[in-house]
Amino acid sequence: MKLKKFLALSMAAVMTLGVVGCGSNGNDAKKPDNKTEDDKTGTEAKTPESDESGGTDGLVGYTDIVLGETGTDITATIKVLTNRTDLLESDAEHPYQEYIDGFNELYPNITVDVEGITDYANETLLRLQGGDWGDIMMIPEVDKADLSTYFMSYGDLDSMKTQVNYLNNQIYENQVYGIPYMAGANGGIVYNKAVFEAAGITELPKTPDAFLEVLQKIKDYNSDIIPLYTNYAAKWTMGGQWDAAIGGSATGDSTYMNQKLLHTSNPFSDPGDGTHAYNVYKVLYDAVSNGLTEEDYSTTDWEGSKGMINNGQIACMVLGSWAVPQMQAAGENADDIAYMPFPITVNGKQYSSAGPDYCFGICTDTDDTQKQASLLFVKYMTEKSGMSYNEGGLPIAASDTAMPDFYGAFADVEFVVDDPAVAGEEDTLNALNTNSELMVNQGGDDKVMSIVENASTGAKSFDDIMNEWNQLWTDA
């Protein structure tokens, strides 16, 4: 198994990892239900046609589950690993316990234990390899070919997409191994409407040049306001957020990220029309070099930035739409926080990448009772909890149409969902990322942080950086 994040781990740590396994430390654990191929209807099990890719015979599959009717006789304890540590705080607007309480109204005999992990991307890879991690986890970056080693299949894609949206991330050989806990617009911009209006900005920018003009206008209006906050010091706010804009948002092409990029030489070159990755990253370089970001990027504060944008000290930040509710809840000016697409226009039209966040995966090495309880929880979280909506996300359940009000700026914007890789190339992009060390759209924070560093000092021009990336990518 090729684990993208393991490059920084010591050999000693790797050698101590145990065999693959999962469970709840003997607590007769059962897993929450999010997405599965094995569906249940009523309390009588329906056997899936195939379990070759991680499915399990004897379960009511995801698509057949009727919440509140299926599995009501189950007694179990299931363990869930989550990246959303903020939702485990009692002062969260919608704490995780709220969702568990709703689930327990239907399934009072299924206990759900949730563990939050701060360094989720790295620690879960160690936990996954070491085994005994629990029953449900948000699937970390593992090769697609290895999904069935660790996670059960919810079913084939054609069946699952009748009930669940945004299934494009955790698929292998037409089997679905992960169901997103939420989806959203990626690589857009959270902004303070009151600041924009006070600075005389009456129309949202649609091109990189227009966006830089907006930032300059804000600085000219009030030099105490930070036009664009990089959140450099947090690291994950760099690669994970800026990379997200280089696909559908910058190209309007659903095949670009997973099918075309991996066959493209020099993908960081300037296409000359204000689109593609070059012009996404150039916005960051130019904003920093022109003094339109915080004075000292090394001292940025992620938690503090939430209140700062809420009270108008920051004008905008490049983040996914998931961040909007957090910024709204960080002060008394929730109505001032809005969201806009990344300022790139392709042939006269704006697009916005949209897709899943982390996905619920159910441990394949556990008994059927645990699997069934987990399926029930995942389906509840998808269809009944309202979690995606509450966290500023797009509908996960195919039957749901509710969208948060802050998507108002997207009325004429087309959402682009990345198509999965073609058969036989599911892990080619992963290999290119590992060999080039650029980790495009896979947490490549260092490369985007280098843009901020060089723009601040002038050590390298933007084109020098892009030429280096092109060489690394094309060599790989």
N, C-alpha and C positions, 0 to 999 in steps of 0.2 A: 504494500500500500504506500503510495507516495503522499506524504503529508506535507503540504506546502509550508506550514509554519515551523516544521521541525528543524530547519536549518540552524536556528539559534540555540537549539537544545544541546546539552552536553552528551557525549557518547555514553557516559556513565548512567545518565538518566534514562536513555533509550534502552540500555541493556537491562535495566531493572524492570522494564515493563512486563506485565504478565500476559497470559493468553487472553484472547478476546472473550468477553463475557459481560453480562449485565444482570441486574436484579436489584432487589431492595434489601439486601443484607438479611434475608430470612424473614422478612415481615409479611410473607404471603402477598407480595406486592402485586398491584394491578395498575395498568397504565391509563392515563387520560386518553380520551378519544379525539383525534384530530383529523387524520386522513388515513384511509386504509383501503386495501383492495378487498379485504375480507369483511364483508358487510353483514349486518344482522337485521332481521326483521322479526319483531316479536321476541319471544324468549327461546324460540327453537332455532338451533344453529343451522346455517346454510353453508354447505361445503363449497369453497371456491373451486373453479375448474382446474386451477393449477397453483402449485405452491413452489414452483421451481426457482422463483426469484425472491424468496424470502417470505412468501405468504404462508399461512398456516391453515390446514384443513380443520373443520369443525367449528369455525367461528362465523358469527353473523358479520358479513362484510360491511365496510363503510357505507356503501351506497344503499344497503338494505336496512341500516339501523333506523329505527323510529325512536327518537329521544323521548324518554318517559315511559316507553313500552318495552323496548328491547333491553334485556339485561337487568331488570329491576330486582332480580333475586341475587345479584352478585354482591359478595362481601370481600373487600380487598383494601390494601394500602398500596398506592403507587407513588413513585418518586419522579419528580420532574426537575430537570436542570434548565434554567433560563438565563438569558443574558440581560433581562430587564430587571436589574437590581433596584432601579428606581421605583418599580411597582411593588416592591416588598416593604417600602417605607409606609408607615401608618398615615402619613400626611399626603400621600399620593391622591390625586383626584379620583382615580379609579384603581385602587390597590388590587393586587392579585387575589387577595382574600375575598374580594367582592365577587370575582368570577367563581372561585371555589364554592362560596356560599350558594350561588345560583345553581351550580352543578349539584350540590348536595340536597337541594330542594327536590331534585328528580332522583338522585342516587344517594340517599343518606348513609348507605353502608359502604360507600367507597371513599376512603380517606386519601386526600391528595396532599403530599408533602412536597413543597417547592424549595429548591436551593438556588439562590442567585450567585452567579460567578462574575466577578469584575473583569478579569482578563480572560474573557470567554473563549476567544478564538484559539488561544494557545493552550489553556488549561484543559479544555474539553478534548483536545486531541490526545493528551496524556491520559485522561480519564477513559477515553474510548479504548485506547490500546491496553490500558491496565485492567479493564473489565470492572464489573460490579459498580457501574455508574448509576444504575437505576432503571427506570422503565421507559421514560420519554426524555428526549433531549432535543434542543434546537441543533439541527445537523450542522457540524462545522465543515471546513473545507477538506473533504476527502475526495479521492478520485471516484468518478461515477461508476467505474467497474467494480469498486469495492463497497458500494452501497448495500448490496444484498448480504455482505458478510456481517454487517452490523445492524441493519434495519430490515424490518418486515415490509413487504410490498402491500400497499393499500389496494392495488388493482391495476388494470391496464389503463393507459391514458385515455382512450376513447370513452371508457365507462366513467372514469373519475371526473373528466371535464364536464360531464352533464350536471355535476353538483358543485364543483369547486373551480374557482378561477385561479389564474397565475400559478399553474403547476409546472412551469417550464424549468425550474432550477434543479430539482432532485429527481431526474428521470434517467433510467438506463434500460435500453432494449424494450422500450415502450411500457415499462413498469414504473409506477409512481411510488417513491419511497419517502416523500416529504410533503406535508401540507403547511402552507404558510400561516403563521399566526396573524400576519397582517400584510398588506401590500400598500404601495404608495407611489407617488411620483418621486423620481430619483434625480439628484443633481440639480434641483431647482433652487430657488432663493427665498429664504424667510426674510421678510422686511417689515419695517415699522411704517405703516401708512401715514401716521401723523407727522413723522419726520419728512417723508417724501412730499407731503402736501405743504408743509411749512416751508420747504426749500423751493417750492414752486414747480414741482414735478407733477404734471397733469396726465402724462401718458407713460405707461411702463415701457422700458427699453426692449427692443427686439433684436438688436445686434450688439456685438462686443463693443464697438465704438460708441454706440448710444449709451450703453451701460457705464462705460468709463466717464462719459460726459455727465451722467447722473451722479456718479460718485464725486466728481469734481464740484458739481453744483451744490451738493450737500456740504462739502468741506468749505466752500466759499460762503455758504449761508451761516454756518456755525462751526468754527474750527475745533470746538470742544467735542463735537460728535464724531465718532469713528465711522467713516462711510462704509467700509467693508472690514469685518472682523475675521481674521484667518483662523483663530483657535489652533494655532500652530502647536502649542505646548501639549495639547491633548493627543496629538499624533493621529489617532483614528479618524479625526475630523478632516484629515488631509486626503490621503489616497482614497479612502472609502467614499468620500463625498464628491470630490472633483472628478474622479474616474467615472462615477456614475453618469456624468453628463456627456461622455464622449461617444455613446452608442446612439440610441434613438433620438435623443435630444439634439445631437449635433449632426445627425445624418438623415433622420427620418426613415431609416432603413431597419426593419426588424431582423434582418439576416446579418447585420454588420458584426455584432459582438461575438456571436458564437459560430459563424460560418465564414465570413469574409475576412475578418481581422487576422485570423490565423494563417491566411494565405496571402497577406499583404506585406510586401517589402516597404520599408520606410513609411510606416503608417503615421508618423509624427511630422511629416512634411506639410508645408502650407499648400492647401489646394487652391488658394487664391480667391476664394469666394466667401470667406468668413465662416466656414463650417469646419466640421471634423475636429479631431483631438487637438491639433495645433492651436486652433483659435479658442478652445476651452481653456487650455493651460495658459495661453498668452494673456487672458484676462487677469489671471492671478499675478503673473509676472509684472504686467504693466501697472496694476493697482498698487503693488508693493513699491516698485521703483518710482512711481509718481507720488508717493507719500499719502496714499488714500486708504491705508490700513493702520492698525495700531502702531504706536511709536516703537514699542519693543516687543517683537513677536515671541520672544522666549518667555515672557511673563503672562501670556494669555491664560485665562481661567475659564474652563468650560462651564462649570456650575455658575460662576459669577456672570458669565455672558448672558444667561437666560434673563436675569433681572435687568441687565444693562440694556438689552434690546427692548424689553418690556417698558422701561421708563424713558427710552429715547436717547440713551447714551451711545447706542450702536444703531446704525441705519439698516444694515442687512448682513446676512451670512449665507454661504452656500451649504445647504443641508437638504436632506430628504424631507418630504412632507410630514414624516413622523415627528419631526422636531417642533412643529407648530403648537400642538397642545402643551408641550413643556414650556415653551416661551410664553404662551398665554397664561399659564398657571403661575408664572414667576413674579407676578406683580398685579397692580390694580388696573392695568391698561390692556386687558385681554383683547378688546375690540380693535386695538391698534395693530395687532399682529396679523399679517397676511402672507400669502405665498404666491410666487410667480414663477413661470417657466424660465429656464436658462435662456439668456438673451442671444439666441442664434436663430436665424431664419433660413430655411432651405427652400429655394425656388419659390419664395413669396409666402411660405407657410411655416408656422411654428409647430414643433413637436415636443413631446415630453416622454422620456423613458419612464415606464411604469413596470413594476414587477414586485415580486415577493421579498419580504425580509427573511429572517431565519425561518426555517420550516420544522414543524414537529416531526420527529422520527421516533418510531417505536422499536424497542429492542427486539431483535429476532431470537435471542437466546433466553427466552423466558416461557413460562407455561401459558396455556390457553386462557386461563382465568385472568392473568395479568394482561395479556394481549387484549382480551375483550374489554376489560375495564379501561384500558388505555384508549382503545378505539372510541368508546363512549365519551371519554373526556375530550378527545381531539374533536369529535364531531360537535360536541356542545360548544367548545371554544370557537369553532368555525361558524356554526349556524345560530347559536342562541346567545352567546356571551356579549356580543356587541364590542368586543375588544378592538378589532381593527378600526371601527368607526371612532371609538373613544380615543384611540391613539393617533387619529388623523389619517387613517388609512382608507384605501379603496375597498369595496366589497369583496370578501373572500368567497362566501357562498354564492353560487350562481343565481340563486333565487333572490338575492339581496340587491337593492339599487340605491341604498342610502349613502350619500357622500357629504362630508363636512362642508359647511358653508364657505370655508376659506378657499375652496377650489373655484371660486367665482371667476378668477382671472383666466381660467382654462376653458372657457366656453367655446372659443374658436381654436383651441389647441388640440391636436390629435395625439392621444396616448399611443405609445409604441411599446409593445411587449416583445422582448427578444425571443426569437425562435430558437429552439434547442439545436444543438450541433447535429450534423448529419450522422447517420449510422457509421460507426467505425472511427469517428473523430471526437468522441465525447470527451477524451482527455488530452487532446492535442493542444488546446489552449493552455491547459494546466502545465503541460511539458514546456511550452514556449515561455510561459511566465517563470517557471522554475529555472530554466536554462539562461534566460536573459536577466533574471533577478529583478525584473520590473514589476511583476505581480499586478498587472493591469486589471482593475476591477476585482482584485482579490486582496485588498488591504495593503497595496503598495504605497505605504505612507512615506517612506524615505525619499522616494523619487519626487513626490510632490513637495515635501518639505525642502528639498534641495532648490526648488524654484523660488521659494520664499527667501532662503538663505542667499542665493546668488543675486536675486533682484535687489535685496537689501544692500549688499556690499558691492555689486557690480563686478564681482569676480569672473562671472561668465555671462555672456549675452544669452538671451532666450534662444536664439538660433543655435548657439553652441550646445546648449542643453538638449535641444530636440535632435541635433545631429548625433549626439552621443547615444540617445535612446534609440534612434533609428539603427545605428550600428549594432547595438546590443540585440535588438529585436531581429534584425535581418540575419545576423550571424547565427542566432538561435534557430 
